[in-house]
Amino acid sequence: MAPPEPGAIAYPEGEGIPASERGATVIADRVVAKIAAQAAREALAQVPEGGSAPHAAVAVHHGHARVRISLELDYPCDIGGQCRAVRRRVAERVEALAGMVVPEVAVRVERLHSVHTRRAAQGRLR
């Protein structure tokens, strides 16, 4: 066996290159967006009747994920509390599952669904 080149790292015989030095793992933005959207659904417990599930847009740069969540809520509800729960859950799940730092989770409430507007909409359909 030839001596190692200058500056080369020598590994004990049979161990090979450690896993952390073999390459890079790249997670697509759309995968992180799916994780974020699912986490938002988990935080909300339910999608409003007649509403749509949360949607996420993500920008990943050097292991940091900036997340934007769009969602619909029942009215009346604690909007601030719901948004805090979504931000917390999304950050936790993206960090745990994708291993990314989440410095920002922006939540946008697109629509509020009230019992009164659902009844009015049902009445117009007849």
Phi and psi in radians as a Rosetta constraint file:
Dihedral C 1 N 2 CA 2 C 2 CIRCULARHARMONIC -1.355 0.35
Dihedral N 2 CA 2 C 2 N 3 CIRCULARHARMONIC 2.625 0.35
Dihedral C 2 N 3 CA 3 C 3 CIRCULARHARMONIC -1.148 0.35
Dihedral N 3 CA 3 C 3 N 4 CIRCULARHARMONIC 2.618 0.35
Dihedral C 3 N 4 CA 4 C 4 CIRCULARHARMONIC -1.144 0.35
Dihedral N 4 CA 4 C 4 N 5 CIRCULARHARMONIC 2.639 0.35
Dihedral C 4 N 5 CA 5 C 5 CIRCULARHARMONIC -1.184 0.35
Dihedral N 5 CA 5 C 5 N 6 CIRCULARHARMONIC 2.686 0.35
Dihedral C 5 N 6 CA 6 C 6 CIRCULARHARMONIC -1.029 0.35
Dihedral N 6 CA 6 C 6 N 7 CIRCULARHARMONIC 2.331 0.35
Dihedral C 6 N 7 CA 7 C 7 CIRCULARHARMONIC 1.524 0.35
Dihedral N 7 CA 7 C 7 N 8 CIRCULARHARMONIC -0.166 0.35
Dihedral C 7 N 8 CA 8 C 8 CIRCULARHARMONIC -1.374 0.35
Dihedral N 8 CA 8 C 8 N 9 CIRCULARHARMONIC 2.615 0.35
Dihedral C 8 N 9 CA 9 C 9 CIRCULARHARMONIC -1.628 0.35
Dihedral N 9 CA 9 C 9 N 10 CIRCULARHARMONIC 2.238 0.35
Dihedral C 9 N 10 CA 10 C 10 CIRCULARHARMONIC -1.648 0.35
Dihedral N 10 CA 10 C 10 N 11 CIRCULARHARMONIC 2.272 0.35
Dihedral C 10 N 11 CA 11 C 11 CIRCULARHARMONIC -1.896 0.35
Dihedral N 11 CA 11 C 11 N 12 CIRCULARHARMONIC 2.522 0.35
Dihedral C 11 N 12 CA 12 C 12 CIRCULARHARMONIC -0.997 0.35
Dihedral N 12 CA 12 C 12 N 13 CIRCULARHARMONIC 2.573 0.35
Dihedral C 12 N 13 CA 13 C 13 CIRCULARHARMONIC -0.925 0.35
Dihedral N 13 CA 13 C 13 N 14 CIRCULARHARMONIC 2.276 0.35
Dihedral C 13 N 14 CA 14 C 14 CIRCULARHARMONIC 1.546 0.35
Dihedral N 14 CA 14 C 14 N 15 CIRCULARHARMONIC -0.192 0.35
Dihedral C 14 N 15 CA 15 C 15 CIRCULARHARMONIC -1.568 0.35
Dihedral N 15 CA 15 C 15 N 16 CIRCULARHARMONIC -0.516 0.35
Dihedral C 15 N 16 CA 16 C 16 CIRCULARHARMONIC 1.233 0.35
Dihedral N 16 CA 16 C 16 N 17 CIRCULARHARMONIC -2.857 0.35
Dihedral C 16 N 17 CA 17 C 17 CIRCULARHARMONIC -1.492 0.35
Dihedral N 17 CA 17 C 17 N 18 CIRCULARHARMONIC 2.301 0.35
Dihedral C 17 N 18 CA 18 C 18 CIRCULARHARMONIC -1.027 0.35
Dihedral N 18 CA 18 C 18 N 19 CIRCULARHARMONIC 2.605 0.35
Dihedral C 18 N 19 CA 19 C 19 CIRCULARHARMONIC -0.975 0.35
Dihedral N 19 CA 19 C 19 N 20 CIRCULARHARMONIC -0.637 0.35
Dihedral C 19 N 20 CA 20 C 20 CIRCULARHARMONIC -1.209 0.35
Dihedral N 20 CA 20 C 20 N 21 CIRCULARHARMONIC -0.213 0.35
Dihedral C 20 N 21 CA 21 C 21 CIRCULARHARMONIC -1.958 0.35
Dihedral N 21 CA 21 C 21 N 22 CIRCULARHARMONIC 0.114 0.35
Dihedral C 21 N 22 CA 22 C 22 CIRCULARHARMONIC -1.440 0.35
Dihedral N 22 CA 22 C 22 N 23 CIRCULARHARMONIC -0.434 0.35
Dihedral C 22 N 23 CA 23 C 23 CIRCULARHARMONIC 3.032 0.35
Dihedral N 23 CA 23 C 23 N 24 CIRCULARHARMONIC -2.822 0.35
Dihedral C 23 N 24 CA 24 C 24 CIRCULARHARMONIC -2.142 0.35
Dihedral N 24 CA 24 C 24 N 25 CIRCULARHARMONIC 2.602 0.35
Dihedral C 24 N 25 CA 25 C 25 CIRCULARHARMONIC -1.875 0.35
Dihedral N 25 CA 25 C 25 N 26 CIRCULARHARMONIC 2.206 0.35
Dihedral C 25 N 26 CA 26 C 26 CIRCULARHARMONIC -2.064 0.35
Dihedral N 26 CA 26 C 26 N 27 CIRCULARHARMONIC 2.199 0.35
Dihedral C 26 N 27 CA 27 C 27 CIRCULARHARMONIC -1.932 0.35
Dihedral N 27 CA 27 C 27 N 28 CIRCULARHARMONIC 2.145 0.35
Dihedral C 27 N 28 CA 28 C 28 CIRCULARHARMONIC -1.126 0.35
Dihedral N 28 CA 28 C 28 N 29 CIRCULARHARMONIC 2.594 0.35
Dihedral C 28 N 29 CA 29 C 29 CIRCULARHARMONIC -0.954 0.35
Dihedral N 29 CA 29 C 29 N 30 CIRCULARHARMONIC -0.701 0.35
Dihedral C 29 N 30 CA 30 C 30 CIRCULARHARMONIC -1.152 0.35
Dihedral N 30 CA 30 C 30 N 31 CIRCULARHARMONIC -0.516 0.35
Dihedral C 30 N 31 CA 31 C 31 CIRCULARHARMONIC -1.225 0.35
Dihedral N 31 CA 31 C 31 N 32 CIRCULARHARMONIC -0.764 0.35
Dihedral C 31 N 32 CA 32 C 32 CIRCULARHARMONIC -1.125 0.35
Dihedral N 32 CA 32 C 32 N 33 CIRCULARHARMONIC -0.636 0.35
Dihedral C 32 N 33 CA 33 C 33 CIRCULARHARMONIC -1.110 0.35
Dihedral N 33 CA 33 C 33 N 34 CIRCULARHARMONIC -0.689 0.35
Dihedral C 33 N 34 CA 34 C 34 CIRCULARHARMONIC -1.147 0.35
Dihedral N 34 CA 34 C 34 N 35 CIRCULARHARMONIC -0.717 0.35
Dihedral C 34 N 35 CA 35 C 35 CIRCULARHARMONIC -1.059 0.35
Dihedral N 35 CA 35 C 35 N 36 CIRCULARHARMONIC -0.784 0.35
Dihedral C 35 N 36 CA 36 C 36 CIRCULARHARMONIC -1.129 0.35
Dihedral N 36 CA 36 C 36 N 37 CIRCULARHARMONIC -0.760 0.35
Dihedral C 36 N 37 CA 37 C 37 CIRCULARHARMONIC -1.130 0.35
Dihedral N 37 CA 37 C 37 N 38 CIRCULARHARMONIC -0.720 0.35
Dihedral C 37 N 38 CA 38 C 38 CIRCULARHARMONIC -1.134 0.35
Dihedral N 38 CA 38 C 38 N 39 CIRCULARHARMONIC -0.716 0.35
Dihedral C 38 N 39 CA 39 C 39 CIRCULARHARMONIC -1.096 0.35
Dihedral N 39 CA 39 C 39 N 40 CIRCULARHARMONIC -0.670 0.35
Dihedral C 39 N 40 CA 40 C 40 CIRCULARHARMONIC -1.125 0.35
Dihedral N 40 CA 40 C 40 N 41 CIRCULARHARMONIC -0.714 0.35
Dihedral C 40 N 41 CA 41 C 41 CIRCULARHARMONIC -1.084 0.35
Dihedral N 41 CA 41 C 41 N 42 CIRCULARHARMONIC -0.720 0.35
Dihedral C 41 N 42 CA 42 C 42 CIRCULARHARMONIC -1.091 0.35
Dihedral N 42 CA 42 C 42 N 43 CIRCULARHARMONIC -0.694 0.35
Dihedral C 42 N 43 CA 43 C 43 CIRCULARHARMONIC -1.205 0.35
Dihedral N 43 CA 43 C 43 N 44 CIRCULARHARMONIC -0.559 0.35
Dihedral C 43 N 44 CA 44 C 44 CIRCULARHARMONIC -1.447 0.35
Dihedral N 44 CA 44 C 44 N 45 CIRCULARHARMONIC -0.386 0.35
Dihedral C 44 N 45 CA 45 C 45 CIRCULARHARMONIC 1.322 0.35
Dihedral N 45 CA 45 C 45 N 46 CIRCULARHARMONIC -0.623 0.35
Dihedral C 45 N 46 CA 46 C 46 CIRCULARHARMONIC -2.731 0.35
Dihedral N 46 CA 46 C 46 N 47 CIRCULARHARMONIC 2.643 0.35
Dihedral C 46 N 47 CA 47 C 47 CIRCULARHARMONIC -1.575 0.35
Dihedral N 47 CA 47 C 47 N 48 CIRCULARHARMONIC 2.391 0.35
Dihedral C 47 N 48 CA 48 C 48 CIRCULARHARMONIC -1.000 0.35
Dihedral N 48 CA 48 C 48 N 49 CIRCULARHARMONIC 2.554 0.35
Dihedral C 48 N 49 CA 49 C 49 CIRCULARHARMONIC -1.027 0.35
Dihedral N 49 CA 49 C 49 N 50 CIRCULARHARMONIC 2.205 0.35
Dihedral C 49 N 50 CA 50 C 50 CIRCULARHARMONIC 1.437 0.35
Dihedral N 50 CA 50 C 50 N 51 CIRCULARHARMONIC -0.001 0.35
Dihedral C 50 N 51 CA 51 C 51 CIRCULARHARMONIC -1.708 0.35
Dihedral N 51 CA 51 C 51 N 52 CIRCULARHARMONIC 3.046 0.35
Dihedral C 51 N 52 CA 52 C 52 CIRCULARHARMONIC -1.901 0.35
Dihedral N 52 CA 52 C 52 N 53 CIRCULARHARMONIC 2.758 0.35
Dihedral C 52 N 53 CA 53 C 53 CIRCULARHARMONIC -1.207 0.35
Dihedral N 53 CA 53 C 53 N 54 CIRCULARHARMONIC 2.742 0.35
Dihedral C 53 N 54 CA 54 C 54 CIRCULARHARMONIC -1.035 0.35
Dihedral N 54 CA 54 C 54 N 55 CIRCULARHARMONIC 2.553 0.35
Dihedral C 54 N 55 CA 55 C 55 CIRCULARHARMONIC -2.078 0.35
Dihedral N 55 CA 55 C 55 N 56 CIRCULARHARMONIC 2.575 0.35
Dihedral C 55 N 56 CA 56 C 56 CIRCULARHARMONIC -2.243 0.35
Dihedral N 56 CA 56 C 56 N 57 CIRCULARHARMONIC 2.546 0.35
Dihedral C 56 N 57 CA 57 C 57 CIRCULARHARMONIC -2.202 0.35
Dihedral N 57 CA 57 C 57 N 58 CIRCULARHARMONIC 2.369 0.35
Dihedral C 57 N 58 CA 58 C 58 CIRCULARHARMONIC -2.310 0.35
Dihedral N 58 CA 58 C 58 N 59 CIRCULARHARMONIC 2.461 0.35
Dihedral C 58 N 59 CA 59 C 59 CIRCULARHARMONIC -2.102 0.35
Dihedral N 59 CA 59 C 59 N 60 CIRCULARHARMONIC 2.066 0.35
Dihedral C 59 N 60 CA 60 C 60 CIRCULARHARMONIC -1.874 0.35
Dihedral N 60 CA 60 C 60 N 61 CIRCULARHARMONIC 2.297 0.35
Dihedral C 60 N 61 CA 61 C 61 CIRCULARHARMONIC -2.576 0.35
Dihedral N 61 CA 61 C 61 N 62 CIRCULARHARMONIC 2.022 0.35
Dihedral C 61 N 62 CA 62 C 62 CIRCULARHARMONIC 0.903 0.35
Dihedral N 62 CA 62 C 62 N 63 CIRCULARHARMONIC 0.852 0.35
Dihedral C 62 N 63 CA 63 C 63 CIRCULARHARMONIC 1.373 0.35
Dihedral N 63 CA 63 C 63 N 64 CIRCULARHARMONIC 0.121 0.35
Dihedral C 63 N 64 CA 64 C 64 CIRCULARHARMONIC -1.982 0.35
Dihedral N 64 CA 64 C 64 N 65 CIRCULARHARMONIC 2.318 0.35
Dihedral C 64 N 65 CA 65 C 65 CIRCULARHARMONIC -2.024 0.35
Dihedral N 65 CA 65 C 65 N 66 CIRCULARHARMONIC 2.097 0.35
Dihedral C 65 N 66 CA 66 C 66 CIRCULARHARMONIC -1.726 0.35
Dihedral N 66 CA 66 C 66 N 67 CIRCULARHARMONIC 2.193 0.35
Dihedral C 66 N 67 CA 67 C 67 CIRCULARHARMONIC -2.053 0.35
Dihedral N 67 CA 67 C 67 N 68 CIRCULARHARMONIC 2.395 0.35
Dihedral C 67 N 68 CA 68 C 68 CIRCULARHARMONIC -2.116 0.35
Dihedral N 68 CA 68 C 68 N 69 CIRCULARHARMONIC 2.182 0.35
Dihedral C 68 N 69 CA 69 C 69 CIRCULARHARMONIC -1.999 0.35
Dihedral N 69 CA 69 C 69 N 70 CIRCULARHARMONIC 2.284 0.35
Dihedral C 69 N 70 CA 70 C 70 CIRCULARHARMONIC -1.945 0.35
Dihedral N 70 CA 70 C 70 N 71 CIRCULARHARMONIC 2.309 0.35
Dihedral C 70 N 71 CA 71 C 71 CIRCULARHARMONIC -2.583 0.35
Dihedral N 71 CA 71 C 71 N 72 CIRCULARHARMONIC 2.909 0.35
Dihedral C 71 N 72 CA 72 C 72 CIRCULARHARMONIC -2.098 0.35
Dihedral N 72 CA 72 C 72 N 73 CIRCULARHARMONIC 2.519 0.35
Dihedral C 72 N 73 CA 73 C 73 CIRCULARHARMONIC -2.235 0.35
Dihedral N 73 CA 73 C 73 N 74 CIRCULARHARMONIC 2.709 0.35
Dihedral C 73 N 74 CA 74 C 74 CIRCULARHARMONIC -1.264 0.35
Dihedral N 74 CA 74 C 74 N 75 CIRCULARHARMONIC 2.642 0.35
Dihedral C 74 N 75 CA 75 C 75 CIRCULARHARMONIC -2.187 0.35
Dihedral N 75 CA 75 C 75 N 76 CIRCULARHARMONIC 2.332 0.35
Dihedral C 75 N 76 CA 76 C 76 CIRCULARHARMONIC -1.480 0.35
Dihedral N 76 CA 76 C 76 N 77 CIRCULARHARMONIC 2.648 0.35
Dihedral C 76 N 77 CA 77 C 77 CIRCULARHARMONIC -2.787 0.35
Dihedral N 77 CA 77 C 77 N 78 CIRCULARHARMONIC 2.982 0.35
Dihedral C 77 N 78 CA 78 C 78 CIRCULARHARMONIC -1.444 0.35
Dihedral N 78 CA 78 C 78 N 79 CIRCULARHARMONIC 1.591 0.35
Dihedral C 78 N 79 CA 79 C 79 CIRCULARHARMONIC -1.062 0.35
Dihedral N 79 CA 79 C 79 N 80 CIRCULARHARMONIC -0.807 0.35
Dihedral C 79 N 80 CA 80 C 80 CIRCULARHARMONIC -1.079 0.35
Dihedral N 80 CA 80 C 80 N 81 CIRCULARHARMONIC -0.741 0.35
Dihedral C 80 N 81 CA 81 C 81 CIRCULARHARMONIC -1.122 0.35
Dihedral N 81 CA 81 C 81 N 82 CIRCULARHARMONIC -0.724 0.35
Dihedral C 81 N 82 CA 82 C 82 CIRCULARHARMONIC -1.111 0.35
Dihedral N 82 CA 82 C 82 N 83 CIRCULARHARMONIC -0.753 0.35
Dihedral C 82 N 83 CA 83 C 83 CIRCULARHARMONIC -1.157 0.35
Dihedral N 83 CA 83 C 83 N 84 CIRCULARHARMONIC -0.691 0.35
Dihedral C 83 N 84 CA 84 C 84 CIRCULARHARMONIC -1.065 0.35
Dihedral N 84 CA 84 C 84 N 85 CIRCULARHARMONIC -0.766 0.35
Dihedral C 84 N 85 CA 85 C 85 CIRCULARHARMONIC -1.086 0.35
Dihedral N 85 CA 85 C 85 N 86 CIRCULARHARMONIC -0.708 0.35
Dihedral C 85 N 86 CA 86 C 86 CIRCULARHARMONIC -1.144 0.35
Dihedral N 86 CA 86 C 86 N 87 CIRCULARHARMONIC -0.833 0.35
Dihedral C 86 N 87 CA 87 C 87 CIRCULARHARMONIC -1.007 0.35
Dihedral N 87 CA 87 C 87 N 88 CIRCULARHARMONIC -0.808 0.35
Dihedral C 87 N 88 CA 88 C 88 CIRCULARHARMONIC -1.086 0.35
Dihedral N 88 CA 88 C 88 N 89 CIRCULARHARMONIC -0.860 0.35
Dihedral C 88 N 89 CA 89 C 89 CIRCULARHARMONIC -1.136 0.35
Dihedral N 89 CA 89 C 89 N 90 CIRCULARHARMONIC -0.731 0.35
Dihedral C 89 N 90 CA 90 C 90 CIRCULARHARMONIC -1.102 0.35
Dihedral N 90 CA 90 C 90 N 91 CIRCULARHARMONIC -0.825 0.35
Dihedral C 90 N 91 CA 91 C 91 CIRCULARHARMONIC -1.058 0.35
Dihedral N 91 CA 91 C 91 N 92 CIRCULARHARMONIC -0.781 0.35
Dihedral C 91 N 92 CA 92 C 92 CIRCULARHARMONIC -1.070 0.35
Dihedral N 92 CA 92 C 92 N 93 CIRCULARHARMONIC -0.821 0.35
Dihedral C 92 N 93 CA 93 C 93 CIRCULARHARMONIC -1.229 0.35
Dihedral N 93 CA 93 C 93 N 94 CIRCULARHARMONIC -0.711 0.35
Dihedral C 93 N 94 CA 94 C 94 CIRCULARHARMONIC -1.144 0.35
Dihedral N 94 CA 94 C 94 N 95 CIRCULARHARMONIC -0.738 0.35
Dihedral C 94 N 95 CA 95 C 95 CIRCULARHARMONIC -1.119 0.35
Dihedral N 95 CA 95 C 95 N 96 CIRCULARHARMONIC -0.747 0.35
Dihedral C 95 N 96 CA 96 C 96 CIRCULARHARMONIC -1.248 0.35
Dihedral N 96 CA 96 C 96 N 97 CIRCULARHARMONIC -0.768 0.35
Dihedral C 96 N 97 CA 97 C 97 CIRCULARHARMONIC -1.535 0.35
Dihedral N 97 CA 97 C 97 N 98 CIRCULARHARMONIC -0.591 0.35
Dihedral C 97 N 98 CA 98 C 98 CIRCULARHARMONIC -1.831 0.35
Dihedral N 98 CA 98 C 98 N 99 CIRCULARHARMONIC -0.214 0.35
Dihedral C 98 N 99 CA 99 C 99 CIRCULARHARMONIC 1.216 0.35
Dihedral N 99 CA 99 C 99 N 100 CIRCULARHARMONIC 0.489 0.35
Dihedral C 99 N 100 CA 100 C 100 CIRCULARHARMONIC -1.901 0.35
Dihedral N 100 CA 100 C 100 N 101 CIRCULARHARMONIC 2.619 0.35
Dihedral C 100 N 101 CA 101 C 101 CIRCULARHARMONIC -1.383 0.35
Dihedral N 101 CA 101 C 101 N 102 CIRCULARHARMONIC 2.386 0.35
Dihedral C 101 N 102 CA 102 C 102 CIRCULARHARMONIC -2.073 0.35
Dihedral N 102 CA 102 C 102 N 103 CIRCULARHARMONIC 1.599 0.35
Dihedral C 102 N 103 CA 103 C 103 CIRCULARHARMONIC -1.333 0.35
Dihedral N 103 CA 103 C 103 N 104 CIRCULARHARMONIC -0.316 0.35
Dihedral C 103 N 104 CA 104 C 104 CIRCULARHARMONIC -2.631 0.35
Dihedral N 104 CA 104 C 104 N 105 CIRCULARHARMONIC 2.292 0.35
Dihedral C 104 N 105 CA 105 C 105 CIRCULARHARMONIC -2.245 0.35
Dihedral N 105 CA 105 C 105 N 106 CIRCULARHARMONIC 1.886 0.35
Dihedral C 105 N 106 CA 106 C 106 CIRCULARHARMONIC -1.664 0.35
Dihedral N 106 CA 106 C 106 N 107 CIRCULARHARMONIC 2.216 0.35
Dihedral C 106 N 107 CA 107 C 107 CIRCULARHARMONIC -1.938 0.35
Dihedral N 107 CA 107 C 107 N 108 CIRCULARHARMONIC 2.244 0.35
Dihedral C 107 N 108 CA 108 C 108 CIRCULARHARMONIC -2.074 0.35
Dihedral N 108 CA 108 C 108 N 109 CIRCULARHARMONIC 2.099 0.35
Dihedral C 108 N 109 CA 109 C 109 CIRCULARHARMONIC -1.510 0.35
Dihedral N 109 CA 109 C 109 N 110 CIRCULARHARMONIC 1.942 0.35
Dihedral C 109 N 110 CA 110 C 110 CIRCULARHARMONIC -1.415 0.35
Dihedral N 110 CA 110 C 110 N 111 CIRCULARHARMONIC -0.567 0.35
Dihedral C 110 N 111 CA 111 C 111 CIRCULARHARMONIC -2.789 0.35
Dihedral N 111 CA 111 C 111 N 112 CIRCULARHARMONIC 2.561 0.35
Dihedral C 111 N 112 CA 112 C 112 CIRCULARHARMONIC -1.941 0.35
Dihedral N 112 CA 112 C 112 N 113 CIRCULARHARMONIC 2.324 0.35
Dihedral C 112 N 113 CA 113 C 113 CIRCULARHARMONIC -1.916 0.35
Dihedral N 113 CA 113 C 113 N 114 CIRCULARHARMONIC 2.023 0.35
Dihedral C 113 N 114 CA 114 C 114 CIRCULARHARMONIC -1.873 0.35
Dihedral N 114 CA 114 C 114 N 115 CIRCULARHARMONIC 2.785 0.35
Dihedral C 114 N 115 CA 115 C 115 CIRCULARHARMONIC -1.063 0.35
Dihedral N 115 CA 115 C 115 N 116 CIRCULARHARMONIC -0.673 0.35
Dihedral C 115 N 116 CA 116 C 116 CIRCULARHARMONIC -1.139 0.35
Dihedral N 116 CA 116 C 116 N 117 CIRCULARHARMONIC -0.750 0.35
Dihedral C 116 N 117 CA 117 C 117 CIRCULARHARMONIC -1.237 0.35
Dihedral N 117 CA 117 C 117 N 118 CIRCULARHARMONIC -0.557 0.35
Dihedral C 117 N 118 CA 118 C 118 CIRCULARHARMONIC -1.149 0.35
Dihedral N 118 CA 118 C 118 N 119 CIRCULARHARMONIC -0.743 0.35
Dihedral C 118 N 119 CA 119 C 119 CIRCULARHARMONIC -1.114 0.35
Dihedral N 119 CA 119 C 119 N 120 CIRCULARHARMONIC -0.733 0.35
Dihedral C 119 N 120 CA 120 C 120 CIRCULARHARMONIC -1.111 0.35
Dihedral N 120 CA 120 C 120 N 121 CIRCULARHARMONIC -0.722 0.35
Dihedral C 120 N 121 CA 121 C 121 CIRCULARHARMONIC -1.144 0.35
Dihedral N 121 CA 121 C 121 N 122 CIRCULARHARMONIC -0.682 0.35
Dihedral C 121 N 122 CA 122 C 122 CIRCULARHARMONIC -1.142 0.35
Dihedral N 122 CA 122 C 122 N 123 CIRCULARHARMONIC -0.667 0.35
Dihedral C 122 N 123 CA 123 C 123 CIRCULARHARMONIC -1.144 0.35
Dihedral N 123 CA 123 C 123 N 124 CIRCULARHARMONIC -0.597 0.35
Dihedral C 123 N 124 CA 124 C 124 CIRCULARHARMONIC -1.281 0.35
Dihedral N 124 CA 124 C 124 N 125 CIRCULARHARMONIC -0.409 0.35
Dihedral C 124 N 125 CA 125 C 125 CIRCULARHARMONIC -1.341 0.35
Dihedral N 125 CA 125 C 125 N 126 CIRCULARHARMONIC -0.334 0.35
